[in-house]
Amino acid sequence: MSELHPKRILIVDDDPNISRFISESLRLRGYEVQSFANAEPALAALAETPFDLALLDILLPGTSGLQLCRQLRQTPATSSLPVIMMTAFYKEADHIREAREQYGATDYLLKPFSLKSLHDKIAALIGMPTAAATNERLSVEGTLAATPLPRILHNLYSLRTTGLLHLERGDIKKVVYIKNGYPIFVRSNLVREFLGQMLVRSNAISSEDLSRCMATAKESGRQIGTVLIEAGLLSPQELNEILRKQVIDKLLDLFAWPEGNYRFVQAREFKEGITSIDTSPANLILQGLREHATHAQVEKLLAPHLDRYLLPAENPLYRFQEIQLSPFDQRILDLCRGDITPRDMLKRHQLSRHDIEPLLAALLVTGILESRPEPSTDHATGCDEPVDTRTRREAFLKEYAWMMQQDYFTLLGVSESEPRDQVRKAYYGMVKRYHPDRFFEQDLLPDLRDKINALFQRISDAHETLVDPSRRAIYTNELKGKKPARTTVENILQAETAFQKGIIFERAKKYAEALEQFNQAIDLGGSEPEYLIHQAWSAYRLDPGDHPRAERSRQILLRAVDLNPRLALAHLYLGYISKSEGNDKEAQRRFERAIQFNPNCTEALRELRLMTMRQEKQEKKGLFDLFRK
């Protein structure tokens, strides 16, 4: 009967909101959970109740997570209890080795981590819960008075969550779309935050223009932005910039809310067509506290740290992300070496107090800075050598092109007979070199962000597959049935050459020759989204009336969109195919998406204008026929 008891998990993390998110997600899975903010009550609970697993944050007030883990190993009742340690990337190799060898940790999680990765690790160590999981989606709610918005946004980033953050204050309601921890869009019921009202307030259009365009949009079922462009009131570039500013303004306005209610509901994906922003949570928090929060709100965030000593966090989640610091901000940050408190700093800079307070509050909330009760005796800081961005960029692109085509064994540099410990060791080395934060620290160009993340995801997938015996066996068997990939750098260069030749043939409307080159590029270089787009279009243009061929081309284009949804050319070509089939509604949607992702897409803009002209012509003809009757 003992095997039927609910599986119990103990969590020790001093961030109450993080504990709530993790605890609730585990309860929905069917586990019983108890959470504590520090080691002492956790030890008392362990002495009274048997647990199946402990989840410990390394950095805890008082007794650290590592010290707690050692105590568990030295206690007979918990000596074999599975323990997962949570830590951030910085110095993670040292922490992981130390946690395993000296303190007896069973496994680890690198912050920020997703709840799914947490669930997978727990299931691998103790199995699925005996209680049935519920069909409810993860939902966590509270008040902004107890958990201010900056902390909520930071928590959602820490757990890489995706879902909807609902916020209410009186009659005002807003919904923030969160994707992988990043706020990307905001809906609001405030009339003054509607696009049209914002354009009128900023004198971009008149009230009469707005009324006329709103009526047209309502009658035609098209987006107001598209109607404004067709009316010549805005260019696609202006609309794109205005929409982004609208989203950011609606989000930043929330930082001025001293009170209200929030509820986060986990989701998998959102509807298409929203104008996403791409701004780090740390940057939004700094801007929100500096430009919108009241002095009382900032003081409340800073109060627990006023008489503690500031220094750069040992495990910063945002350390290498972009955060817009002025030269003055950077000088203040450089002063935080463990020998000064916020109170002392504010006394020294009385005239800049209103600039420094929100800066320190933001850096502390996001964990870029940490505070300690005692001053640090070590003020030495390391300095990286200047980075040749162009050289690093070119080197990464060569590595990326080769590594993305390797099998998992080759990618990690291990043989098929290597044990799990060697796989993990190889993975740690790869993490240290290829973790996205390392590249962002080195100021690689923003257009590489997707490739950097894709490469690290492949490295992580390789590790997760090869350390799991059953998944490894399946993968090895699948690998034996595959034709060895041509993965030399020479092949990559040949693929790019074939692709460029294909573009030349495509422009000359020699679609058969172009298709041959694009097929060769894919054979040599893999299914890059750009290769797939041109392969599909050339195949379609060979015989646009061939319906099976058109459908195959559509599926290839949709695959490219799945790989990179922001490729305007894929949406343009999907629009052309839908238009040729008489599906004007789908064509219009695709052309609008093309403009959304590339305001300079003149082909999509031209198609939308032609569709509008045809619609107006048909309406006039209908009226004329009506009068004739």
RAVENRA-V961251 format. One record per pair of residues at least 4 apart in sequence whose C-alpha atoms are under 6 Angstrom apart, sorted by the first residue. I is the first residue (numbers start at 0). J is the second residue. If there is no record, write none. Layout:
I/J + I/J
This chain:
5/129 + 6/30 + 6/51 + 6/128 + 7/30 + 7/31 + 7/32 + 7/50 + 7/51 + 8/32 + 8/50 + 8/51 + 8/52 + 8/53 + 9/32 + 9/33 + 9/34 + 9/53 + 10/34 + 10/53 + 10/54 + 10/55 + 11/34 + 11/35 + 11/36 + 11/55 + 12/36 + 12/56 + 13/36 + 17/154 + 18/22 + 19/23 + 24/137 + 25/30 + 26/30 + 26/31 + 27/132 + 27/133 + 28/132 + 29/128 + 29/130 + 29/131 + 29/132 + 30/128 + 35/41 + 44/48 + 52/80 + 52/81 + 52/82 + 53/82 + 54/82 + 54/83 + 55/64 + 55/84 + 56/64 + 56/84 + 56/85 + 57/63 + 57/64 + 57/65 + 57/85 + 57/86 + 58/63 + 59/63 + 59/64 + 68/102 + 69/102 + 71/77 + 71/78 + 72/78 + 74/78 + 81/105 + 82/104 + 82/105 + 83/105 + 83/106 + 83/107 + 84/107 + 85/107 + 85/108 + 86/109 + 86/110 + 87/109 + 87/110 + 87/314 + 88/109 + 89/314 + 91/95 + 93/97 + 94/98 + 96/100 + 97/101 + 98/102 + 98/104 + 99/103 + 99/104 + 111/157 + 111/158 + 112/158 + 112/159 + 113/158 + 113/159 + 122/126 + 122/127 + 136/265 + 137/264 + 137/265 + 138/263 + 138/264 + 139/262 + 139/263 + 140/261 + 140/262 + 141/260 + 141/261 + 142/259 + 142/260 + 142/261 + 143/147 + 143/258 + 143/259 + 143/260 + 144/258 + 149/284 + 155/160 + 155/180 + 156/180 + 159/179 + 159/180 + 160/179 + 160/180 + 161/177 + 161/178 + 161/179 + 161/265 + 161/266 + 162/177 + 162/264 + 162/265 + 162/266 + 163/175 + 163/176 + 163/263 + 163/264 + 164/174 + 164/175 + 164/262 + 164/263 + 165/173 + 165/174 + 165/261 + 165/262 + 166/172 + 166/173 + 166/260 + 166/261 + 167/171 + 167/172 + 167/259 + 167/260 + 168/259 + 172/187 + 172/188 + 173/186 + 173/187 + 174/185 + 174/186 + 175/184 + 175/185 + 176/182 + 176/183 + 176/184 + 177/181 + 177/182 + 177/183 + 183/275 + 183/276 + 184/246 + 184/275 + 185/246 + 191/196 + 198/203 + 198/204 + 199/203 + 199/204 + 199/205 + 209/213 + 216/220 + 216/221 + 216/223 + 227/232 + 227/233 + 228/232 + 228/233 + 228/234 + 235/598 + 236/598 + 244/248 + 251/287 + 254/287 + 254/291 + 254/292 + 255/291 + 255/292 + 282/322 + 283/287 + 285/361 + 286/290 + 287/291 + 288/292 + 288/357 + 289/357 + 297/357 + 298/302 + 300/360 + 301/360 + 305/341 + 305/342 + 306/340 + 307/340 + 307/370 + 307/371 + 307/372 + 308/337 + 308/338 + 308/339 + 308/340 + 308/370 + 308/371 + 308/374 + 309/335 + 309/337 + 309/340 + 309/369 + 309/370 + 310/335 + 310/336 + 310/337 + 310/368 + 310/369 + 311/368 + 312/367 + 312/368 + 312/369 + 315/366 + 315/367 + 318/367 + 319/436 + 319/439 + 319/440 + 324/328 + 324/329 + 336/378 + 337/374 + 337/375 + 338/374 + 338/375 + 345/349 + 345/352 + 357/361 + 362/367 + 362/368 + 363/368 + 363/369 + 388/392 + 395/399 + 398/402 + 399/403 + 405/409 + 405/410 + 407/461 + 408/412 + 408/413 + 408/414 + 411/425 + 419/466 + 429/433 + 430/434 + 435/451 + 436/440 + 464/470 + 464/471 + 465/471 + 467/471 + 490/523 + 491/524 + 494/520 + 494/523 + 494/524 + 497/516 + 497/520 + 498/517 + 498/520 + 501/513 + 501/516 + 501/517 + 504/509 + 504/513 + 505/509 + 505/510 + 505/513 + 510/514 + 510/537 + 510/541 + 514/534 + 514/537 + 517/534 + 520/524 + 521/525 + 521/526 + 528/559 + 532/556 + 532/569 + 535/552 + 535/555 + 539/543 + 539/549 + 539/552 + 556/569 + 560/564 + 565/596 + 567/593 + 567/596 + 567/597 + 570/589 + 570/593 + 571/590 + 571/593 + 574/586 + 574/589 + 574/590 + 577/582 + 577/586 + 578/582 + 578/583 + 578/586 + 583/587 + 590/603 + 593/597 + 594/598 + 594/600 + 601/605
